[in-house]
Amino acid sequence: GSCPYLPVAPPMSLSASLLLGTLLGVAYTASALLVARRAGDIEDGNKALQVILGGMLARMALTLIAFGAILAFVPVQRGPFVLGLGVVFVIGLVAEVFLVLGRQAASTPGS
């Protein structure tokens, strides 16, 4: 018998690939900032740290799954996709660190 082949989709444009990576980075960053803000409302420092680290683990796992699925099944141009995700990811990570450290400094006695 003959083997039917799946049609190969043409690659996405550079701008569409960049936009998709950026959107994945924005989703990661938005969820990171949401978790950091929620953790900032928790009085117990250990509990807040658990929420932050648990949220980070879940976000990273979901982002890695989405990243792999997109690279495997969506005809993105890899360079622009990774660039869009990477830039927003780093900006979001820096924002999350400042948000968490700012809240921590505000809750430290004597500051």
C-alpha positions as CSV (number, residue, x, y, z in Angstrom):
1,G,0.0,0.0,0.0
2,S,0.9,3.6,-0.2
3,C,1.7,5.8,2.7
4,P,-0.2,9.0,2.9
5,Y,1.9,11.9,3.9
6,L,0.8,14.9,5.8
7,P,1.0,18.1,3.8
8,V,3.9,20.3,4.8
9,A,2.8,23.8,5.7
10,P,4.9,26.7,4.4
11,P,7.0,28.4,7.0
12,M,5.6,31.3,8.9
13,S,6.8,34.7,8.1
14,L,9.6,36.2,10.1
15,S,7.3,38.7,11.8
16,A,4.6,36.0,12.6
17,S,7.4,33.8,14.2
18,L,8.7,36.7,16.2
19,L,5.2,37.6,17.3
20,L,4.4,34.0,18.4
21,G,7.6,33.9,20.5
22,T,6.8,37.3,22.0
23,L,3.3,36.2,22.9
24,L,4.6,33.1,24.6
25,G,7.0,35.3,26.5
26,V,4.3,37.7,27.5
27,A,2.1,34.9,28.8
28,Y,5.1,33.6,30.9
29,T,5.8,37.1,32.2
30,A,2.2,37.9,33.0
31,S,1.8,34.7,34.9
32,A,5.1,35.4,36.8
33,L,4.0,38.9,37.8
34,L,0.6,37.7,38.9
35,V,2.1,35.0,41.1
36,A,4.7,37.4,42.5
37,R,1.9,39.9,43.4
38,R,-0.2,37.2,45.0
39,A,2.8,36.0,47.0
40,G,3.4,39.5,48.1
41,D,0.1,39.5,49.9
42,I,1.1,36.5,52.0
43,E,2.3,37.4,55.5
44,D,4.4,34.2,56.1
45,G,7.7,34.6,54.2
46,N,8.2,30.8,53.9
47,K,4.7,30.3,52.4
48,A,5.3,33.2,50.0
49,L,8.5,31.7,48.9
50,Q,6.8,28.3,48.3
51,V,4.1,30.1,46.2
52,I,6.8,31.8,44.1
53,L,8.9,28.7,43.6
54,G,5.9,26.5,42.9
55,G,4.6,29.1,40.4
56,M,8.0,29.2,38.8
57,L,8.2,25.4,38.4
58,A,4.7,25.3,36.9
59,R,5.4,28.2,34.5
60,M,8.7,26.8,33.4
61,A,7.2,23.3,32.8
62,L,4.2,24.7,30.8
63,T,6.5,27.1,28.8
64,L,8.9,24.3,28.0
65,I,6.0,22.1,26.8
66,A,4.5,24.9,24.7
67,F,8.0,25.8,23.3
68,G,8.6,22.2,22.3
69,A,5.1,21.7,20.8
70,I,5.4,24.9,18.8
71,L,8.9,23.9,17.4
72,A,7.6,20.4,16.7
73,F,4.3,21.2,15.1
74,V,4.2,24.8,14.0
75,P,6.3,25.9,11.0
76,V,7.9,28.8,12.7
77,Q,11.2,30.3,11.8
78,R,13.2,29.2,14.8
79,G,15.5,32.2,15.1
80,P,12.9,34.9,15.3
81,F,10.7,32.7,17.5
82,V,13.4,32.1,20.0
83,L,14.5,35.7,19.9
84,G,11.0,37.0,20.6
85,L,10.6,34.6,23.5
86,G,14.1,35.2,24.9
87,V,13.9,39.0,24.9
88,V,10.5,39.1,26.7
89,F,11.5,36.2,29.0
90,V,14.6,38.1,30.2
91,I,12.7,41.4,30.6
92,G,10.0,39.6,32.6
93,L,12.5,37.8,34.8
94,V,14.2,41.1,35.7
95,A,10.8,42.6,36.4
96,E,9.8,39.6,38.6
97,V,13.1,39.8,40.6
98,F,12.6,43.5,41.2
99,L,9.0,43.0,42.2
100,V,9.8,40.2,44.7
101,L,12.9,42.0,46.1
102,G,11.0,45.3,46.4
103,R,8.2,43.6,48.3
104,Q,10.7,41.8,50.5
105,A,12.6,45.1,51.3
106,A,9.3,46.8,52.1
107,S,8.3,44.0,54.5
108,T,11.8,44.0,56.3
109,P,11.6,45.7,59.7
110,G,13.6,48.9,59.9
111,S,13.4,49.8,56.2
